[in-house]
Amino acid sequence: MQKLKVKGKNILSGEIKISGSKNATLPILAASILSEKKIDLKRVPIVKDVVTMCHLLKYMGSNIKINSQKKNILINNKNKKFKNIAPYSFVKTMRAGVIVLGSLLARFGKAKVSLPGGCAIGTRPVDIHLYGLKRLGAKIKIKNGYIFAEAKKGLTGAQIKFPSISVGATENVIIAASLASGITYLKNCACEPEIKNLTDFLNKMGANISWLGKREIKIMGCKKFNHVSHQVMFDRIEAGTFIIAGALIGKKLKISGIQTRFLNTEIKILRKMGVRMQISKDHIYILHSPKIKPVKIKTEPYPGFPTDLQAQMIVLMTKAKGKSQIKENIFENRFMHVPELNRMGAKINTLGNLSYVEGPQNLNGAEVMATDLRASVSLVLAGLIANNQTIINRVYHLDRGYEDLEKKLRQCKAKISRIF
Ligand code: UD1
């Protein structure tokens, strides 16, 4: 099994170009099922989850080609017959697989999609997805670990208020409603920039979706779609991760290929912590930041602080002089990096969904275990600032969502390599 070896204490400088967003690419790929016309996606991150979604689409019958060099994906589903089944083997490794449910149902009136099951960071149910699709007229049954959904006469527009905010459920229902008959009004939607990227993609393809307010969307169902060429937005979480790396051990580290207006909350919190930054519209310079101050923050749906940056932020909190606090409001079991960070010398105490971090602490290299995607990258960050060497096991988690992580860090003078 592959491992990462990080030799700590090397100052990062140079430039890191941020890749396209994994979380924007996955629902866009799921939405491709809706159309028979050519789809050309640019700036696609070639990471494991994206490849798995492509394999799932291929399994179902899609004609899909990945160009890893050019970072683009071409899809042409003209005259293609689809198997409207998403098997467990795909959905278990990548929960976002459940988003094909909305497109299969809208296009073919029938779908069988595996329930994603639990994962390391929590139970991750799909009740809100199913609630939304039922409101559009789908009949849904759960049997043998699968969701069986049917809408014999097609889906019909409806007024839907989500009982709580879910990124995936909002995406699933938007995709389904774009091909439903009539108008759909959605309330209490998630409003992550990746969802806006999805609605931009669908609108370019011929859908009629408008954001009426921060959490309200109107969708006028349409019958067919056009050819579309679409550039995926930058990866906010990858950007946030490298900004934190710069704050930890950078000296004029440039993070480019971003839109800083989507990072306002993160920038505000980092400034409060004493991170020195020069901010432009499409890049940030992180300057040497020796005086990190403690903060008290919580994770929330966008525009709040993202749960996907919580683990990385905890590493920065170990450098702050004083006691920081972070509350995890999105997933119930997302502090699995804490015991590993404590083994490296951090002083973090977790009580329920709250972690208290006492700093500043000097971290020491150790052999550690990655447990999920973002926890893994927090261990890489810890390795970058630790004395001696850190070995990170189970790096396949990292490969699900970070494109060329080691290469990007090495170009900025980090000492990091993969052991096979
Ligand atoms: C997406 C992101 C993930 C991010 C998360 C929260 C993708 C591919 N993944 O995941 O990286 O961490 O948003 O920003 O975009 N829930 C229910 N019932 C449901 C759906 C969700 O109870 O039907 C709960 C979840 O268990 C969780 C919370 O709602 O506690 C938020 O989940 P959700 O926003 O749906 O996250 P994902 O779409 O799975």
Residues whose N, C-alpha, C, O or C-beta is under 5 A from the ligand:
A	BS01	UD1	N23 L26 A96 R124 P125 V126 D127 I128 H129 I165 S166 V167 G168 A169 T307 D308 I330 F331
